[in-house]
Amino acid sequence: MKPRVLIASLALIIGLLVGWLLITPPPEEIDTAQVKITPKSQTTPVAPNPESGRKKSDHSQRRLGTDPNALPFERIIAFSDQDALQRFLQKLKHSRVRILGQIDTLNALRLGFDDLSHLEGLGLDPDDLQFNYPVSIPEFLEIEEQTGLVGFGASALEFLGITSDNSTWGQGVRIAVIDSGIQAHLALSENVQHINLVEIGEGATPNSHGTSVASLIAGNHPNLRGVAPASELISVRIVDESGSSSSFLLAEGIIAASDAGANLINISLGSSGDSPIVRRAVEYASERGSVIFASSGNEGTASAAFPAAYPEVHAVGAVDAQGQYLNFSNTDHNLSLTGPGFEVRAAFPGDNVTSFTGTSASVAFPVGAVAAIMTQSDPAVSAQVATQILIEHANEAGAPGTDPEFGHGIVNLGRALQRDTPGIVDLAVASQTYLNPDPANRNSGGLQVSIENRGTEPVFQSSVDISIAGDFFPVTIQTLQANERRVITIPAGFGLLQREGQLRVQSQIDLGENNRDVLPSNDRRDDLILLSPDEN
């Protein structure tokens, strides 16, 4: 080629390159503004997911999906093995996707990005990606005011049947509190193992929630004693100073607690999101012998929050000092137990004391109770066996049998610990509820009175006088074995209940001359049954 032709060709090529650069738009500017995350449990409407507002991501959005309740610009991915995880990590080196967290036990990553197209470029299967949901301290929504409630104050232990020195209960039992961290307090031992999965901002004050929960389990001060003061606490901090966390951090916390040898795990946190990574963490911990309890939530809904909603987790609801169901406590057919959850005295940082209300408080009591049963049984029993003992000896409440408001019943540790002590006679009117008749058979419903033998001896020839709006119905119970329940149904009062909207009922137990009840206060019950709105 002649020199003049070569120069002309080069000039043409350079011109084409310059023209291409001039017509190509600059890279999209990355929005680095901080996004405020509003947990679903708050009353404010959920804002649209910012991911959906980027035109560039329309195709990625259709393919990879979005969830307005999840944390924006984040995904979780779990791999089948470590080799697959490592291959993906190599691929990430050449992408704009960031690693925000890693759980090697589950071969899982927490990914952050600025646009869904960045994930699209990695060639991922959408079915392998999970959303990361907000997890937070349970909040109270606007619910109907409940009158006549009685707070616990310092009476929670007595309510549970603890009447003697319990300072050595729980010795050697390791209990993980997955929460906002446990701060130093006069009522708590200094021998607390700390696992901090989130750091608190410089100059910020850690959230007090975890400290309050821990004191209900293992407080060891004479004026602020927990259920199992001698138990060993593991503080797993996954909640920041604002009270917020995420599914990924919760899963990481459960794994860390289990790996640290926790016999029991207390989770006084909740989420509206069903997270596969949390499910896997729960399964991992359960398989390794950890028993998990979690708060049902404070939104007053008909389903427990996650992780309490999982079948492997014992969901706990709340009652007041009279054993009344608290209407903020989420109900669920999976509910395990209920415990003290209204104005309970608990530790507050700075060696202070606070009044603690919510299912966050109530879940701590069965956790401490299981630890007590483990060590006070002869011989000692596992956390799984102790949990079953606690459930079997819970006080019947609400509708007969397991029900969505009370689960298996209200925690009664004293009864569980005395299960093998002979000579205890204690019959109780456990509950009075009304079963509406089937429209096809008006005699199928009626007042249901649950009589429970909470003692350790069978009771023969007892009687119950039942009054429905002034009409008396005497009933004889031939035999009631220890720990047995009997439901008496009286098909009366439905017409009055419909007309008046309420029905006064009373029941009184008579054990006869040969039996002496150790707790006569529960031999009588007086209730005003109200017609529920959906029955009008």
C-alpha angles and dihedrals in degrees: 000000000000118000093244092054091047092053091049092050093050091049091052092051092048091049092052091050093050091049092051091052092049095053097042111094118234118259114280112268112249114238105228095175113131113253118221111221118213113200114229091239091071119095094234116099117263110256119230113273107262089222090071094059098069115094091201090063098051094107092042091048092055091048102038099030133217135234119202090208094056129084108274122242093016137103136173122220128186124195131210093239144354094266091059090047092052093049090053091049089056090051091051091061089076098043138077092238115112131214109233097173144352134209108191093186090063096030087237135149133195107218130200127194142164097224134018090235088071089064090043090060091060092065094234125170106243089221089064094058123088132193120244109227129202114258118194148161105284112266131203119246127200103285134162113285113255117212130200096035119154121211123223102222105169095340100088095102092050089049088056091052097257106144103149138058107299099173094121097044116122096020110168094009113126114216123186118207107200102198143089094323132270116267126203113276137167090241095053132072117250089225096089122139110225124208109177114192093169128043123225115236117258110274092007123128115237115242113264096217099096093048092054092048092048093053092057089055102039111005108149104185118110090237096041109035124166129211096261107021095173096056120114115245127216111195111208108185114203098142123085127218091277093057096252133129139147144241091257093053091046091053090047090050093051091050091048092049093050093046089051089060101256113176089190132026122202117200112181090174135091147196137192091219124091101219121194091205091056090048090054092048091051090050091048093052093044092051089053092054103262115139112213127208123184138179116259091220138253103252097098092236130145094247133058121245120250131297089024089061093064115101092230091058125077106231115209128202131191139253135178127240091279092054093254118153110248110228094220089062111101113241124219139165085231092058112131107188145343128226143171110311109152125088095332118174110245141160121276123191117271092047089288132137128231138188106245123202129177144056087289086073097040095056092059093064099062089043090057090041092056090050089052093050091049093058102030095053118095106249100023115251135210125261090254094053092043091052091053091049090052092050093047091053099043116125113259112244137167120004115008114279125359111349136176095250102048104015109205089345144274119322113261108178095172090058092048093050093047095047092115097039108110125222101038114138114187124150117177139188092232101183146342118210135159122238111203114228122250108258088235093052118031091187093060096084136048144123112332115205116189115207115192132192102217093172132083099245130073115249121216131200099003122158137208124208108206122193122196111186090328097316113118127220115183115202128188121211110202097196135358115184124213112285091008125135128208126194118209115196120198112189096214141099100043095117092051091046090054094046099042099028089228141061129202113218132175134183129191126188122215114194095184129235098299098058129068115198114219091209110033091169091079094049090087133050131183119189138171106216114206127204107246117233094249091055096059 
